[in-house]
Amino acid sequence: MGSDDLHHKRKAKAARELKRRASRRSSYDKVLIVCEGEKTEPNYFNEIVHYYKLNSANVEIDGSCGSSPKNVLKRAEQLAKIEQGKGDAYNRIYCVFDKDSHETYEETIAKISLKKPTGLFFHITSVPCFEYWLLLHFQYTTKPFHATGNSSIANEVLKELKKVMPAYSKGDEEIFFILLKELEFAKQNAQRALIAVKKNFTDNPSTHIHELVDYLQNLQSE
């Protein structure tokens, strides 16, 4: 078999695979969500996909990159390159990570911001951590969080959350469903908090999780 024939066969096979993959998807955006957490955040967004009956072929959720914001972006770029190489690029890519005490937080936000003109990459951050978003389902608060003694800043948020949600633990698989009735309340609180901290020239506490939740809620109608 000549090299030209082999090349054409491989090209035809790739085209068939691309067509097969595309046939599995719905007409709305193909989205990638890369989370810093291995379980908590991926579980949460998988619940959203299930609840709103989104096509899992359209929304891919990855949590295999560790907790560093820098690694979240690196993983997102790797997956984006793979899909683009297949001729099946994502329409949007969301990098979900916390500020916590990560050294690469600001650096990663700056890198993603440089990509924003392309309309492809977005950062969805929480300060100090994702649990602040969960806390907003119960109450509106802009009280800043700080590490205390041997207790990390994220652990201080966890303490507050457990006052209103004693059974919570990282990695729970039904957090979205448990808090569903308070979802719109949390979204309103998150938006209020962003306005409040901006006026105070800080970001502690704040979250943008509601922006991604809102996007997914309306994905099928776009």
C-alpha positions, -999 to +999 in steps of 0.1 A: +000+000+000+014+034-010+019+062+015-006+083-003-033+056+000-025+052+037-027+090+042-061+091+025-075+062+045-064+078+077-079+111+067-112+094+058-112+075+091-107+108+110-135+124+091-159+095+099-149+098+136-155+135+136-189+131+120-198+104+145-188+126+175-207+155+161-238+134+156-239+126+193-240+163+203-269+187+205-270+219+186-258+242+214-222+250+225-195+224+232-181+233+266-152+222+287-151+228+325-118+221+342-120+222+380-092+223+406-110+198+428-111+161+419-146+155+434-164+184+450-166+208+420-168+181+393-196+164+412-215+197+415-213+205+378-221+170+368-253+173+389-262+205+370-257+187+336-279+159+348-306+181+364-310+204+333-308+174+310-277+188+291-260+165+267-229+151+282-214+151+247-217+189+248-204+195+283-172+178+294-161+182+331-125+175+341-110+174+376-078+156+370-053+184+373-047+190+410-055+221+430-031+247+415-047+274+393-017+271+371-023+234+365-060+240+359-052+263+330-025+240+317-049+210+317-075+232+299-050+242+272-040+205+267-076+193+262-083+223+240-054+215+218-064+178+215-099+186+204-088+214+180-064+189+165-094+166+158-112+194+141-138+194+170-128+225+190-147+237+221-168+268+219-161+277+255-136+267+282-141+274+318-113+272+344-128+268+379-104+274+408-101+290+443-079+318+455-073+301+488-035+305+494-024+295+459+007+313+447-003+311+410-038+325+414-031+361+401-007+348+375-033+324+361-061+350+360-038+373+341-030+346+315-067+338+311-076+374+307-051+377+279-071+350+261-104+367+266-105+385+232-108+351+216-141+344+235-129+309+244-113+309+279-130+321+311-120+320+347-146+311+374-130+319+407-140+318+444-124+337+472-114+321+495-129+289+482-159+271+466-176+266+500-182+304+501-206+298+471-224+271+491-226+293+522-245+319+501-274+295+497-281+301+534-272+337+540-257+368+525-224+377+540-194+397+530-174+392+562-138+387+552-121+353+559-086+349+573-064+321+584-064+318+622-037+299+640-034+264+625-067+269+607-063+278+570-085+304+553-104+277+535-110+259+567-125+291+582-151+291+554-158+255+560-164+262+597-190+288+588-207+265+562-209+237+588-229+259+611-257+259+586-250+226+569-235+203+595-235+172+572-214+188+545-181+172+535-159+176+505-167+152+477-204+149+485-223+139+454-257+156+459-248+191+470-265+207+440-297+188+446-297+194+483-293+232+478-314+235+447-343+254+464-319+281+475-301+284+441-316+316+429-311+331+464-274+322+462-270+337+427-285+370+440-262+369+470-232+362+449-239+392+426-245+415+456-212+403+471-193+411+440-206+447+440-199+451+477-163+439+477-155+459+446-166+491+465-143+480+493-114+474+469-111+438+479-121+404+466-126+387+500-151+371+500-165+367+465-174+341+439-182+338+402-197+303+403-232+318+397-220+330+363-212+295+351-243+281+367-264+307+349-247+299+316-254+262+320-290+269+330-296+287+297-272+267+275-300+248+256-317+280+246-286+297+232 
